[in-house]
Each structure stands twice: as structure tokens, then as C-alpha cells.
Amino acid sequence: MRIDGVPYRSVWVDSSDPGVLCLFDQTKLPWALDILRLTHRDQVAHAIRSMQVRGAPLIGAVAAYGLCLALRADASTEAMERDAALLADTRPTAINLRWALERMLTRLRNTPASERVAVAYQEAAAIADEDAAQNEAIGQHGLPLLRDVATARGRVNVLTHCNAGWLATVDWGTALAPIYKAHDAGLDVHVWVDETRPRNQGAALTAWELGKHGVPHTVVADNAGGHLMQHGMVDLAIVGTDRVTRTGDVANKIGTYLKALAARDNDIPFWVALPSSTIDWRVSDGIAEIPIEERSGAEVTDVTGRLPDGQIATVRVAAADSPAANPAFDVTPARLVTGLITERGRCDASAEGLRALFPERA
């Protein structure tokens, strides 16, 4: 995707020094476009944990490259297993993180220590390239949903939640990929962007990347979605996900479940876009089995923004003596999901639907 006409991926290895991993510091957006240059496993772990880098598919790719950096320091089997476990523990909900590290270990365990660094970089690059290709395919499979609305009504109004664009993946994005494809095809697309409290990834990230690509959009308060649906201002909702069970339950940013309920009440299609690396084939009951990350209450009580003088500051918006809870995700039951958009096509959010697209996992 492009920033002011310049093509980027969201993670890359420095072309002059393979010991440097480059990625955008998402905590600085939309106020500054800062590039992190990471050289050590601990820096990668901190970037994932602090959400300098976030988005389920992206943190999988970044963790894979983080293991590459770790192997440059110590390629022994003992160190490799330890470093992979450390990286896997940085975020508990998104399955892509563990999937990518398990894939790396499967490739590396039978590789001689002397060859592990080179092989690790090859595998991490393959993970990144596949993610970009899968997300572009998601865009192609989701495009007809928007084209059908455009044919019937002209303008297409899409509501999304959190950030599931190219900043959350290696390229293209998941929920935003069909929107980018539709915009590039000349369709009249407008996006309602949930602010997505408490970290405001919608306002800070989704709005920023849509604006850089030239896609019309409007930021709205999280609680405005139901009102927009009631008044016929939303044609369909598309969200991303951090983990999907084999039965079609969807874990995504907190507030997604409420949007799905509002969509069901107003007969609005509610689609979830994901690469297959986000499917957890070992889990069947999302509410009971998917761990929900609990983050610092300060993310709820404090807000960061730009002051009139241009400085970036964090201010408290809650009473000084009020505690805050901060579950980062919720689970939307499959019965509320119209369907899933994957790199292999669209399907019902069900065990049968997923098995039809991925028969090798039956």
C-alpha cells in the first residue's frame, strides 16, 4: 500500500543490514511516521507487548523475524526454544503469533545450528510474502460484496471496527482489503470508522491509512454504529479478527460483539475478514476457550492526543480515584456472523463452512 504515493510494507529487513528489522511505530501515528529499527529479540518483544506493532497477522510476521534476530545471537536449540517461548508470551489472544513461531520451529528444529539463521530468514520472508498475497486475495473475494451494493444503490457505506488495514498486516489488510480493492476499481465507497476505544486504533490508524490512500471516510464514536444502522446509513459491516475457532466464533477488538448485535437487529450483513493463519483449529468454543487479554487500566483512564501548540500529551479523563478494567477483546458467536472472507473465498461462519474451504483440516 502507499503513503503519499510511496509504496510500503509494514515490516521489512534493512536492505543493507539483515540484523536490522524495520517497522512503523504505530503508537506515534497519526502524529508522526517513525520507523523503529530493531536489532534484538527483547526489542521485538517490547514492540509487540507495548503495541508499537499490532494487528494479528503482522505480529506473527514480526515475531518470526524476531526469532531470526535471536538466532543471530545464539542458534543453539536450547536458546531457540527459549526465545520462541518468550516471543509467544507477549500477547495471548491473537493466534497468528503462536502459529508463526510454531511454523518457524517446525522448519528449524531439523536444521543444523550452523544453517539456522539463513533458513530462519527464508521462512520469515515466506510468512510475510504469503500474508501479503493472502490479504490481497481476501480483497478480491470481498470485492463482490461491495460491488453488489454499488450496483443496487450507488454509494457503498461500510462500517468497520478497530484497525484491520495494511498497518495490521504485512500488506493490504483484512477488513480493509475489499475496501481498497473497491476504491481502486472506481466504486463510490465511504467508510464509517469506529474510534475504537480505549486505544483509538480506528481514529488513529484506520482513518490515517484510508486518508493516505484517498478513501472517503468519517470517524464516529463507538456507540454511534447502531444509530447509523437504524437510519439506513450502513450497507454492510466488515471487521478483522485475532482468532477464529473451527466453528466460526470470532475474537476481535472489544466492542465487536455489540456491533454484531446491532447489525443483526437491523438486518445488516456482518462479515469477518481473515487469513487462514488466524483460524485456531484446536478451539471450538470461543467464549470458553479463547484467552482474553487484560491490559492496563491506564489505557481507559488516559488519552493521548495533540495539543493546540502541536505537542503530543497524555491526559487523564477519569476521576483520579476511579479504577478501570480493560479487556482488550470480546468474542462474537458464529450465529451473529454473516460469513467469513478468507484467501480461499467466502464461507459461512460454521464448522461446515470452514471445512468446505479447508478440507485438509477436516
C-alpha positions as CSV (number, residue, x, y, z in Angstrom):
1,M,0.0,0.0,0.0
2,R,1.0,3.6,-0.3
3,I,1.8,6.6,1.9
4,D,1.7,9.8,-0.1
5,G,2.3,7.8,-3.3
6,V,5.3,5.8,-1.8
7,P,4.7,2.0,-1.6
8,Y,5.4,0.4,1.8
9,R,5.0,-2.9,3.6
10,S,4.5,-2.7,7.4
11,V,7.6,-4.7,8.2
12,W,10.9,-5.2,6.3
13,V,14.5,-6.1,6.8
14,D,17.1,-3.3,6.2
15,S,18.5,-4.0,2.7
16,S,22.0,-3.1,3.8
17,D,22.0,-4.8,7.2
18,P,19.9,-8.0,7.8
19,G,20.5,-7.6,11.5
20,V,18.0,-4.6,11.5
21,L,14.3,-5.2,11.4
22,C,12.2,-2.1,10.4
23,L,8.6,-1.3,11.2
24,F,6.4,1.6,11.8
25,D,5.9,2.7,15.4
26,Q,2.1,2.6,15.5
27,T,1.9,4.3,18.9
28,K,3.2,7.5,17.2
29,L,0.6,7.5,14.4
30,P,-1.2,9.6,13.2
31,W,1.1,12.4,14.5
32,A,4.4,11.1,13.3
33,L,5.7,8.5,10.9
34,D,8.5,7.0,12.9
35,I,10.4,3.9,11.8
36,L,11.7,1.5,14.5
37,R,15.0,-0.2,13.8
38,L,15.1,-3.3,16.0
39,T,18.3,-5.4,16.4
40,H,17.5,-7.7,19.4
41,R,14.8,-10.2,20.4
42,D,13.9,-8.1,23.5
43,Q,13.3,-5.1,21.4
44,V,10.9,-7.1,19.2
45,A,9.1,-8.5,22.3
46,H,8.7,-5.0,23.7
47,A,7.4,-3.7,20.4
48,I,4.7,-6.4,20.4
49,R,3.8,-6.1,24.0
50,S,3.6,-2.3,24.0
51,M,1.6,-2.3,20.7
52,Q,4.2,-0.3,18.9
53,V,3.4,-3.1,16.4
54,R,-0.1,-4.7,16.5
55,G,-2.5,-6.5,14.3
56,A,-2.8,-10.3,14.4
57,P,-1.2,-11.1,11.1
58,L,1.5,-8.5,11.5
59,I,2.7,-9.6,14.9
60,G,3.1,-13.1,13.6
61,A,5.4,-12.0,10.9
62,V,7.3,-9.6,13.2
63,A,7.7,-12.4,15.8
64,A,9.1,-14.7,13.1
65,Y,11.7,-12.0,12.2
66,G,12.3,-11.5,16.0
67,L,13.3,-15.2,16.2
68,C,15.7,-14.5,13.3
69,L,17.4,-11.8,15.3
70,A,17.6,-14.1,18.3
71,L,19.3,-16.8,16.3
72,R,21.9,-14.4,15.1
73,A,23.0,-14.1,18.8
74,D,22.6,-17.8,19.7
75,A,21.5,-20.5,17.3
76,S,21.5,-23.4,19.7
77,T,18.4,-25.5,20.1
78,E,18.0,-24.5,23.8
79,A,18.2,-20.8,23.1
80,M,15.9,-21.1,20.1
81,E,13.2,-22.8,22.1
82,R,13.5,-20.3,24.9
83,D,13.5,-17.3,22.6
84,A,10.4,-18.5,20.7
85,A,8.6,-19.1,24.0
86,L,9.5,-15.5,25.2
87,L,8.1,-14.0,22.0
88,A,5.0,-16.2,22.1
89,D,4.1,-14.9,25.6
90,T,4.0,-11.2,24.5
91,R,0.3,-11.3,23.5
92,P,-2.2,-14.1,24.4
93,T,-5.2,-13.6,22.2
94,A,-4.0,-13.4,18.6
95,I,-3.3,-16.9,17.3
96,N,-1.1,-15.8,14.4
97,L,1.7,-15.1,16.9
98,R,1.9,-18.7,18.0
99,W,1.2,-20.0,14.6
100,A,4.1,-18.2,13.0
101,L,6.5,-19.2,15.8
102,E,5.4,-22.8,15.6
103,R,5.9,-22.8,11.9
104,M,9.4,-21.4,12.4
105,L,10.3,-24.0,14.9
106,T,8.9,-26.8,12.8
107,R,11.3,-25.7,10.0
108,L,14.3,-25.0,12.2
109,R,14.3,-28.0,14.6
110,N,15.7,-30.3,12.0
111,T,18.1,-27.7,10.6
112,P,21.7,-27.7,11.7
113,A,22.6,-24.8,14.1
114,S,25.1,-23.5,11.6
115,E,22.4,-23.1,8.9
116,R,19.6,-21.8,11.1
117,V,20.0,-18.1,10.7
118,A,19.8,-18.3,6.9
119,V,16.9,-20.8,6.9
120,A,15.1,-18.7,9.5
121,Y,15.2,-15.6,7.4
122,Q,13.9,-17.6,4.4
123,E,11.0,-18.9,6.4
124,A,10.2,-15.5,7.9
125,A,10.2,-13.9,4.5
126,A,7.9,-16.6,3.2
127,I,5.5,-15.9,6.1
128,A,5.5,-12.2,5.2
129,D,5.1,-12.8,1.5
130,E,2.3,-15.3,2.0
131,D,0.5,-12.9,4.3
132,A,0.6,-10.1,1.7
133,A,-0.7,-12.5,-1.0
134,Q,-3.4,-13.9,1.2
135,N,-4.7,-10.4,2.2
136,E,-4.8,-9.3,-1.4
137,A,-6.8,-12.4,-2.2
138,I,-9.2,-11.5,0.7
139,G,-9.7,-8.2,-1.0
140,Q,-10.6,-9.9,-4.3
141,H,-13.1,-12.3,-2.6
142,G,-14.7,-9.4,-0.6
143,L,-14.9,-7.0,-3.5
144,P,-18.1,-8.6,-5.0
145,L,-19.9,-7.8,-1.7
146,L,-19.3,-4.1,-2.2
147,R,-19.8,-4.2,-5.9
148,D,-23.3,-5.7,-5.5
149,V,-24.3,-2.8,-3.2
150,A,-22.8,-0.3,-5.6
151,T,-24.8,-1.7,-8.4
152,A,-28.0,-1.5,-6.4
153,R,-27.5,1.8,-4.6
154,G,-24.6,3.7,-5.9
155,R,-22.6,4.7,-2.9
156,V,-21.4,1.9,-0.5
157,N,-21.3,2.7,3.2
158,V,-19.1,0.3,5.1
159,L,-18.7,0.2,8.9
160,T,-15.5,-1.2,10.4
161,H,-14.1,-1.6,13.9
162,C,-10.6,-1.2,15.2
163,N,-7.7,-1.3,12.6
164,A,-7.7,-4.2,10.1
165,G,-5.9,-2.5,7.3
166,W,-2.4,-2.8,6.0
167,L,-0.9,-1.5,9.2
168,A,-2.3,-4.6,10.9
169,T,-0.9,-7.0,8.3
170,V,2.2,-7.2,6.1
171,D,0.2,-5.5,3.3
172,W,-3.3,-4.8,2.1
173,G,-5.1,-5.6,5.4
174,T,-8.0,-7.9,6.1
175,A,-11.3,-6.0,6.6
176,L,-9.9,-3.0,4.6
177,A,-8.6,-5.1,1.7
178,P,-12.0,-5.3,-0.1
179,I,-12.5,-1.6,0.6
180,Y,-9.1,-0.8,-1.1
181,K,-10.0,-3.0,-4.0
182,A,-13.4,-1.4,-4.4
183,H,-11.9,2.1,-4.2
184,D,-9.2,1.3,-6.7
185,A,-11.8,-0.2,-9.0
186,G,-13.6,3.2,-9.1
187,L,-16.6,2.3,-6.8
188,D,-18.1,5.0,-4.6
189,V,-17.0,3.7,-1.2
190,H,-17.4,5.5,2.1
191,V,-16.2,4.0,5.4
192,W,-17.6,4.7,8.9
193,V,-14.6,4.4,11.1
194,D,-15.2,3.5,14.8
195,E,-12.9,5.4,17.1
196,T,-12.4,2.1,18.9
197,R,-11.7,3.0,22.5
198,P,-9.7,2.6,24.5
199,R,-6.6,2.8,22.3
200,N,-8.4,4.6,19.4
201,Q,-6.9,2.4,16.6
202,G,-9.8,3.4,14.4
203,A,-9.3,7.1,14.7
204,A,-5.5,7.0,14.8
205,L,-4.7,4.2,12.4
206,T,-7.6,3.2,10.1
207,A,-8.6,6.8,9.4
208,W,-4.9,7.7,8.8
209,E,-4.3,4.9,6.3
210,L,-7.6,5.4,4.5
211,G,-6.8,9.1,4.1
212,K,-3.3,8.4,2.8
213,H,-4.9,6.1,0.2
214,G,-7.6,8.6,-0.7
215,V,-10.6,6.5,0.6
216,P,-13.5,8.7,1.8
217,H,-14.2,8.1,5.5
218,T,-15.8,9.5,8.6
219,V,-14.7,8.8,12.2
220,V,-17.6,8.1,14.6
221,A,-17.9,7.4,18.3
222,D,-18.0,3.6,19.0
223,N,-21.6,3.9,20.2
224,A,-22.8,5.6,17.0
225,G,-22.9,2.4,14.9
226,G,-26.3,1.3,16.0
227,H,-27.8,4.7,15.2
228,L,-26.3,4.7,11.8
229,M,-27.7,1.3,11.1
230,Q,-31.2,2.2,12.2
231,H,-31.2,5.1,9.8
232,G,-30.1,3.2,6.8
233,M,-26.6,4.7,6.7
234,V,-24.7,1.4,6.8
235,D,-24.8,-1.1,4.0
236,L,-22.5,-3.7,5.5
237,A,-20.0,-4.1,8.3
238,I,-16.6,-5.7,7.8
239,V,-14.2,-6.4,10.7
240,G,-11.0,-8.3,11.2
241,T,-10.2,-10.8,13.9
242,D,-7.4,-12.0,16.1
243,R,-8.7,-15.6,16.3
244,V,-11.5,-17.6,14.8
245,T,-12.5,-21.0,16.1
246,R,-13.0,-24.0,13.9
247,T,-16.8,-23.5,14.5
248,G,-16.8,-19.9,13.4
249,D,-16.7,-17.9,16.6
250,V,-14.8,-14.7,16.3
251,A,-12.5,-12.9,18.8
252,N,-11.8,-9.3,17.8
253,K,-11.2,-5.9,19.4
254,I,-13.6,-5.2,22.3
255,G,-16.9,-3.8,21.1
256,T,-17.1,-6.0,18.0
257,Y,-19.8,-8.2,19.7
258,L,-22.0,-5.2,20.2
259,K,-21.7,-4.1,16.6
260,A,-22.7,-7.6,15.5
261,L,-25.8,-7.5,17.7
262,A,-26.8,-4.1,16.2
263,A,-26.2,-5.4,12.7
264,R,-28.4,-8.5,13.4
265,D,-31.2,-6.3,14.7
266,N,-31.1,-4.1,11.6
267,D,-30.5,-6.9,9.0
268,I,-27.1,-5.5,8.1
269,P,-24.6,-8.1,6.8
270,F,-21.8,-8.6,9.2
271,W,-18.7,-10.0,7.6
272,V,-15.3,-11.0,9.1
273,A,-12.2,-11.0,7.0
274,L,-9.2,-13.2,7.9
275,P,-6.2,-15.1,6.5
276,S,-6.3,-18.8,7.4
277,S,-3.4,-18.3,9.8
278,T,-6.0,-16.7,12.1
279,I,-8.1,-19.9,12.4
280,D,-7.4,-21.9,15.6
281,W,-8.4,-25.4,14.6
282,R,-7.8,-26.6,18.1
283,V,-10.6,-24.5,19.6
284,S,-14.4,-24.9,19.2
285,D,-16.0,-22.6,21.8
286,G,-14.7,-19.1,21.5
287,I,-16.3,-17.7,24.7
288,A,-15.0,-20.6,26.9
289,E,-11.6,-21.3,25.3
290,I,-10.1,-18.1,23.8
291,P,-8.0,-16.2,26.4
292,I,-8.9,-12.6,26.6
293,E,-6.0,-10.2,27.2
294,E,-6.5,-7.8,30.1
295,R,-4.5,-4.7,29.5
296,S,-3.6,-1.8,31.8
297,G,-6.5,0.3,33.1
298,A,-4.4,3.4,32.2
299,E,-5.5,2.8,28.6
300,V,-9.0,3.5,29.7
301,T,-8.4,6.4,32.1
302,D,-5.8,8.2,30.0
303,V,-5.9,9.5,26.4
304,T,-3.1,10.7,24.2
305,G,-3.5,13.5,21.6
306,R,-2.1,16.6,20.1
307,L,-2.3,19.8,22.0
308,P,-3.1,23.2,20.3
309,D,0.7,24.0,20.3
310,G,1.5,20.8,18.4
311,Q,2.9,18.9,21.4
312,I,1.7,15.3,22.0
313,A,0.5,14.7,25.5
314,T,-1.3,12.1,27.6
315,V,-4.1,13.3,29.9
316,R,-6.4,11.6,32.3
317,V,-10.1,11.7,31.5
318,A,-11.4,9.7,34.5
319,A,-11.7,10.6,38.1
320,A,-8.4,10.3,39.9
321,D,-9.6,7.7,42.4
322,S,-11.6,5.6,39.9
323,P,-10.1,2.2,38.9
324,A,-10.6,0.9,35.3
325,A,-10.9,-2.6,33.8
326,N,-9.6,-3.1,30.3
327,P,-10.5,-6.4,28.5
328,A,-8.9,-6.0,25.1
329,F,-11.1,-8.4,23.1
330,D,-14.6,-9.9,23.0
331,V,-16.0,-13.0,21.2
332,T,-18.8,-12.7,18.7
333,P,-20.7,-16.1,18.4
334,A,-20.8,-17.6,14.9
335,R,-24.6,-17.2,14.8
336,L,-24.2,-13.4,14.5
337,V,-21.6,-13.5,11.7
338,T,-23.0,-13.4,8.1
339,G,-19.9,-15.1,6.8
340,L,-16.1,-15.2,6.7
341,I,-13.9,-13.8,3.9
342,T,-10.6,-15.8,3.5
343,E,-7.9,-16.1,0.9
344,R,-9.7,-19.1,-0.5
345,G,-13.1,-17.4,-0.7
346,R,-16.2,-16.7,1.4
347,C,-18.0,-19.2,3.6
348,D,-20.5,-19.5,6.4
349,A,-19.2,-18.9,9.9
350,S,-19.5,-22.6,10.8
351,A,-17.5,-25.8,11.1
352,E,-19.1,-26.9,7.8
353,G,-18.3,-23.7,6.0
354,L,-14.7,-23.7,7.1
355,R,-14.2,-27.4,6.3
356,A,-15.5,-26.7,2.8
357,L,-12.8,-24.1,2.2
358,F,-10.1,-26.0,4.1
359,P,-10.9,-29.7,3.6
360,E,-7.3,-30.7,4.6
361,R,-8.2,-29.6,8.1
362,A,-11.3,-31.7,8.4
